[in-house]
Amino acid sequence: MARLYGLPGHLIRRCHQIVGGLFAEALSTSDLTPMQYAALTAIRAHPEIDATRLSRLIVFDKSTLGSVLERLEAKQLIWREASPRDRRAKRLRITPAGTRLIERADPIVDRVEADFLAPLPAADRTRLVRLLRRVVAGHAADEAKLT
């Protein structure tokens, strides 16, 4: 078991489970998932973005993102409308209810992230985030080849 518990992939999967549990517990009353939070945050930052660009921006596959967008639209947190330039493309906008939800969720998410990193001293928290960004950036070129 020592080998398994020392594998970076296993540790990252466990970290994902831990932060996902913290997120679910903290935002249980809002019925907001981490994927929905990411989509809403990006749509708020990029009004009228289309689903293809949103998929690339938050690194979700298009089929998964499609179901996330359907749920957000059903909850009246986003609007989807055909683009005037390309009727097949749907522009996405956050609704006032979506904006209010994100504004309430942002400080909770900040607290979840702080709770997740709480076992580390402050310098190590910063270092961990920096190292994770380097790992992600190092694989970003490989991801771009797949899309």
Buried (B, 14 or more C-beta within 10 A) or exposed (E): EEEEEEEEEEEEEEBEEEBBEBBEEBBEEBEBBBBBBBBBBBBBEBEEBBBEBBBBBBEBEEEEBEEBBEBBBEBEBBBBEEEEEEEEBBBBBBBEEBBEBBEEBEEBBEEBBEBBBEEEEEEEBEEEEEEEEEEEEEEEEEEEEEE
